[in-house]
Amino acid sequence: MSRLGKMPITIPKNVTVTIEGNVVRAKSSKGELTERIPAEVEVELSDNVLTVKRKNDDKRSRAMHGLPRALLANMIKGLTEGFTKTLEVVGVGYRVQKSGNKIVLNVGYSHPVEVFETNSIKLEVEGTNIIKVSGPSKQAVGQFAANIRSIRPPEPYKGKGIRYQDEVVLRKVGKTGM
């Protein structure tokens, strides 16, 4: 049995969970998230505890046992605590500023780049070079942060660009003049 898949998920009091067929819906004050569950596993809710069980013991069912449990645990964690990704803008003249529900990035292009908040993703700016992306869905926060990073990924020679705060950019040595 999957070590991760057999662990139960306790649901806090401020989160309500409903199971409709193979769709699990969770709702709290931070928002509402849904997750589709593969047909090989089933989810049971009893006494504010979610458990994920395999329908049979074939190879595909064993492979799909831990993933839905991890997705459901992330869903519950996101609705209680939320997820945050921090991006750092590095470079001479590179800066970011927040205006209304958007951030404006000046990252070396001839024009400023605008990124708008969505209804579930919130953007915060600290100083002129730190962006915080937060929201209840781990996948949505990570994808939104990756989209912002792709505007100007860090380059290996000077390290300029938008990077995750904990990211290590491998530096290359430039050409040597002879």
GUSE-452959 format. One record per residue: residue in three letters; x, y, z of N, C-alpha, C in turn. Coordinates in steps of 0.02 Angstrom, whole numbers, padded with zeros to 5 digits, always signed. Each point is the difference from the previous one (the first is absolute). Layout:
BEGIN
ALAXYZXYZXYZ ...
% end
This chain:
BEGIN
MET+00042-00059+00000-00042+00059+00000+00044+00062+00000 SER-00023+00052-00033+00037+00063-00005+00008+00032+00068 ARG+00062+00018+00017+00011+00032+00065-00036+00067+00004 LEU+00003+00037-00054-00033+00066-00001-00075-00008-00007 GLY-00022-00045-00042-00071-00007-00015-00042-00024+00058 LYS+00029-00039+00046-00040-00027+00055-00008+00048+00059 MET+00037+00056-00001-00005+00048+00055-00066+00039-00005 PRO-00036+00006+00055-00063+00037-00002+00013+00076-00001 ILE-00049+00037-00026+00004+00073-00002-00053+00027+00048 THR+00022+00036+00051-00049+00030+00046-00022+00067-00028 ILE-00064+00013+00004-00029+00060-00028-00014+00049+00057 PRO+00026+00061-00003-00013+00049+00052-00074+00021+00001 LYS-00021+00032+00053-00070+00018+00009-00023+00053-00050 ASN+00045+00044-00022-00021+00053-00046-00003-00022-00073 VAL+00014-00063-00015-00003-00026-00068-00056-00051-00006 THR-00042+00007-00051-00053-00049-00013+00018-00038-00063 VAL-00006-00067+00003+00018-00043-00056-00061-00039-00021 THR-00013-00003-00065-00054-00041-00028+00029-00044-00055 ILE-00025-00061-00004+00022-00048-00051-00060-00015-00045 GLU+00007+00013-00064-00052-00013-00049+00030-00044-00055 GLY-00010-00065+00005+00029-00046-00049+00075-00001+00006 ASN+00034+00020-00055+00073+00002+00002+00027+00072+00006 VAL-00042+00046+00024+00021+00070+00010-00005+00017+00074 VAL+00054+00027+00027+00001+00022+00070+00003+00076+00000 ARG-00047+00031+00036-00004+00073+00005+00015+00019+00072 ALA+00042+00050+00009+00016+00027+00066-00011+00075-00001 LYS-00029+00025+00053-00017+00071+00003+00018+00028+00068 SER+00027+00061+00000+00015+00036+00062-00005+00075-00014 SER+00020+00040+00049-00004+00072-00010+00050+00024-00053 LYS+00053-00039-00014+00050+00020-00050-00021-00016-00071 GLY-00053-00040-00008-00023-00016-00067-00026-00071-00004 GLU-00008-00024-00062-00026-00067-00012+00045-00034-00051 LEU+00018-00063+00013+00042-00038-00046-00033-00067-00014 THR+00010-00025-00061-00026-00066-00019+00058-00042-00026 GLU-00006-00065+00009+00050-00046-00024-00034-00063-00026 ARG+00018-00020-00062-00027-00062-00028+00044-00057+00024 ILE-00032-00054+00020+00035-00058+00026+00000-00054-00054 PRO+00057-00034-00012+00001-00053-00050-00047-00057+00018 ALA-00022-00037-00051-00049-00054+00011+00030-00058+00039 GLU+00066-00005+00004+00032-00057+00034-00002+00006+00076 VAL-00015+00059+00026-00002+00009+00072-00068+00029+00020 GLU-00016-00007+00064-00062+00030+00026+00017+00038+00064 VAL-00039+00053+00012+00011+00043+00058-00059-00007+00047 GLU+00015-00009+00065-00052-00005+00050+00007+00056+00051 LEU-00057+00028+00020-00001+00053+00050-00039-00023+00060 SER+00032-00001+00058-00035-00019+00062+00033+00036+00059 ASP-00040+00033+00040+00023+00036+00060+00056+00049-00015 ASN-00009+00041-00051+00050+00050-00021+00068-00030-00016 VAL+00001-00061-00027+00062-00032-00021-00011-00028-00070 LEU+00044+00019-00047-00002-00027-00067+00049-00058-00005 THR-00021-00055-00030+00045-00056-00013-00006-00019-00074 VAL+00057-00016-00030+00003-00021-00070+00016-00074-00001 LYS-00043-00039-00035+00010-00073-00003+00000-00022-00073 ARG+00038-00054-00013+00001-00029-00067-00061-00045-00009 LYS-00027-00002-00061-00056-00045-00014+00025-00071-00009 ASN+00058-00010-00031+00031-00066-00006+00075+00008+00004 ASP+00037-00054-00011+00071+00000+00013+00042-00005-00063 ASP-00028+00019-00058+00041-00004-00061+00051+00057-00002 LYS+00044-00003-00050+00056+00046-00003-00021+00073-00005 ARG-00049+00014-00042-00023+00069-00009-00031+00028+00064 SER-00038-00041+00036-00030+00022+00063+00053+00016+00052 ARG+00052-00042+00003+00054+00013+00047+00037+00064-00018 ALA+00008+00011-00066+00035+00061-00022-00041+00062+00014 MET-00066-00005-00003-00043+00059+00009-00024+00009+00072 HIS+00029-00035+00048-00024+00004+00069+00025+00062+00036 GLY+00063+00016-00005+00029+00055+00038-00016+00069-00028 LEU-00006+00005-00066-00011+00065-00031-00064+00034+00022 PRO-00058-00032-00003-00061+00034+00021+00002+00021+00074 ARG+00032-00040+00041+00005+00018+00071+00042+00063+00009 ALA+00055+00005-00037+00043+00059+00004-00037+00062-00027 LEU-00037-00008-00054-00038+00055-00028-00054+00024+00048 LEU-00034-00047+00033-00052+00019+00048+00031+00034+00061 ALA+00057-00025+00023+00034+00031+00057+00021+00071-00016 ASN+00026+00011-00062+00019+00067-00021-00061+00045-00005 MET-00057-00028-00021-00061+00039-00006-00022+00024+00069 ILE+00001-00044+00050-00020+00018+00068+00049+00051+00029 LYS+00065-00012-00010+00051+00047+00025-00007+00068-00032 GLY-00015+00002-00064-00008+00064-00035-00060+00039+00024 LEU-00054-00035+00019-00060+00034+00023+00007+00024+00073 THR+00047-00029+00037+00010+00022+00069+00058+00051+00005 GLU+00058-00017-00027+00059+00043+00006+00014+00040-00064 GLY-00011-00030-00058+00017+00031-00063+00072-00016-00020 PHE+00016+00013-00063+00067-00012-00026+00029+00065-00025 THR+00066+00007+00005+00033+00062-00022+00065-00019-00036 LYS+00013+00034-00056+00063-00005-00036+00029+00070-00002 THR+00064+00006+00013+00034+00065+00000+00048+00003-00058 LEU-00006+00054-00039+00044+00011-00058+00043+00062+00014 GLU+00059-00001-00029+00047+00054+00010+00021+00027-00068 VAL-00003+00066-00009+00020+00032-00062+00071+00027+00010 VAL+00047-00027-00040+00071+00017+00008+00025+00032-00065 GLY+00032+00058+00005+00029+00033-00058+00001+00075+00008 VAL+00047+00032-00031+00006+00073+00004-00059+00031-00038 GLY-00039+00041+00034-00057+00032-00032-00063-00044-00002 TYR+00005-00062+00023-00058-00044+00002-00039+00016+00063 ARG-00065+00011-00006-00040+00013+00059-00072-00020-00013 VAL-00037-00006+00054-00071-00019-00003-00039+00047+00045 GLN-00061+00017-00020-00043+00041+00043-00071-00023-00008 LYS-00039+00008+00053-00070-00021-00001-00043+00061-00009 SER-00050-00007-00044-00048+00055-00010-00069-00032-00010 GLY-00041+00006+00051-00067-00029-00003+00003-00076+00005 ASN-00031-00034-00048+00000-00073+00000+00051-00029-00049 LYS+00052+00038-00015+00051-00024-00045+00069+00020+00026 ILE+00051-00035-00027+00068+00021+00013+00031+00020-00066 VAL+00044+00048+00002+00034+00024-00060+00074-00017+00007 LEU+00026-00038-00049+00069-00022+00001+00041+00040-00051 ASN+00054+00031+00023+00048+00031-00045+00062-00044+00002 VAL+00007-00044-00051+00053-00050+00001+00040+00000-00065 GLY+00017+00061-00023+00046+00005-00057-00033+00000-00068 TYR-00065-00004-00005-00033+00005-00064-00013+00074-00016 SER-00019+00014-00062-00014+00069-00019-00066+00025+00029 HIS-00039-00046+00029-00065+00017+00028-00007-00034+00068 PRO-00039+00029+00046-00014-00035+00063-00048-00058-00012 VAL+00009-00054+00038-00043-00059-00006-00049+00001+00059 GLU-00065-00007-00016-00051+00000+00052-00025-00071+00012 VAL-00007-00018+00063-00027-00065+00020-00058+00013+00046 PHE-00059-00027-00017-00061+00012+00039-00013-00057+00049 GLU-00027+00018+00059-00023-00050+00048-00061-00036-00028 THR-00009-00062+00021-00062-00035-00016-00044+00000+00063 ASN-00059-00030-00004-00044+00001+00058+00026-00043+00057 SER+00043-00050-00014+00025-00042+00054+00074+00014+00016 ILE+00037+00030-00045+00071+00014+00010+00010+00073+00019 LYS+00034+00012+00055+00014+00068+00023+00075+00014-00008 LEU+00016+00061-00020+00069+00021-00010+00018+00054+00050 GLU+00058-00006+00031+00026+00052+00045+00070+00018-00022 VAL+00018+00063+00010+00067+00024-00018+00032+00027+00063 GLU+00061-00023+00014+00039+00026+00057+00061+00036-00029 GLY+00006+00063+00016+00055+00040-00027-00008+00009-00075 THR+00055-00004-00036-00004+00007-00073+00021-00063-00036 ASN+00014-00054+00037+00024-00060-00035-00026-00066+00027 ILE-00049-00001+00044-00027-00063+00027-00074-00004-00018 ILE-00020-00057-00030-00070-00013-00016-00022-00061+00039 LYS-00058+00004+00033-00028-00057+00035-00065-00019-00034 VAL-00004-00063-00023-00059-00027-00032-00032-00046+00051 SER-00064+00011+00018-00033-00042+00050-00070-00017-00021 GLY-00024-00058+00025-00067-00022-00015-00013-00068+00032 PRO-00061-00026-00006-00017-00064+00031+00022-00062-00039 SER+00009+00006-00065+00018-00058-00041+00075-00002-00012 LYS+00032-00054+00021+00073-00007-00008+00019+00000-00074 GLN-00039-00035-00041+00014-00004-00071-00007+00068-00033 ALA-00053+00037+00016-00012+00065-00031+00053+00051+00020 VAL+00020-00001+00064+00052+00046+00024+00066-00015-00035 GLY+00019-00063-00005+00062-00019-00033+00000+00017-00074 GLN-00056-00011-00034-00005+00016-00071+00003+00075-00012 PHE-00034+00039+00042+00000+00073-00007+00071+00027+00012 ALA+00034-00026+00051+00069+00021+00013+00046-00019-00058 ALA-00010-00058-00029+00041-00022-00057-00013+00045-00061 ASN-00063+00022-00009-00016+00045-00055+00035+00068+00009 ILE+00001+00025+00062+00035+00063+00013+00075-00009-00011 ARG+00028-00056+00022+00072-00012-00008+00017-00005-00074 SER-00045-00027-00042+00014-00009-00071+00002+00066-00038 ILE-00023+00055+00030+00005+00065-00032+00073+00019-00011 ARG+00042-00013+00049+00072+00013-00006+00037-00050+00044 PRO+00011-00063-00024+00035-00049+00041+00072+00022+00014 PRO+00029-00024+00055+00068+00021+00016+00050-00026-00052 GLU+00045+00044-00020+00050-00021-00049+00065-00018+00035 PRO+00039-00046-00028+00056-00029+00038+00063+00043+00003 TYR+00005+00054-00038+00062+00039-00001+00002+00053+00054 LYS-00052+00040+00005-00002+00052+00052-00051-00016+00054 GLY-00043-00049-00011-00050-00019+00050-00061+00045+00000 LYS-00007+00043-00051-00057+00046-00002-00063-00039-00019 GLY-00057+00024+00026-00064-00030-00018-00044-00010+00061 ILE-00054-00037-00010-00048-00014+00054+00013-00072+00022 ARG+00012-00010+00064+00014-00068+00025-00040-00011+00064 TYR-00009-00065+00017-00029-00017+00065+00049+00021+00054 GLN-00025+00015+00059+00045+00026+00052+00051-00052+00021 ASP-00017-00064+00000+00047-00052+00020+00036-00032-00059 GLU-00008+00028-00060+00031-00030-00059+00074+00018-00004 VAL+00040-00048-00020+00071+00011-00010+00012+00001-00075 VAL+00025+00056-00025+00014+00008-00072+00072-00019-00011 LEU+00012-00051-00042+00068-00021-00015+00031+00051-00047 ARG+00056+00027+00020+00032+00053-00039+00052-00029-00047 LYS+00006+00031-00059+00049-00020-00049+00054+00053-00005 VAL+00059-00020-00021+00054+00047-00010-00008+00028-00070 GLY+00008+00065-00008-00006+00032-00065+00059-00015-00045 LYS-00003+00027-00060+00056-00009-00047+00061+00035+00026 THR+00058-00029-00013+00062+00032+00021+00030+00035-00061 GLY+00020+00063+00010+00031+00037-00055+00072-00020-00008 MET+00022-00013-00062+00069-00020-00011+00040+00057-00026 
% end
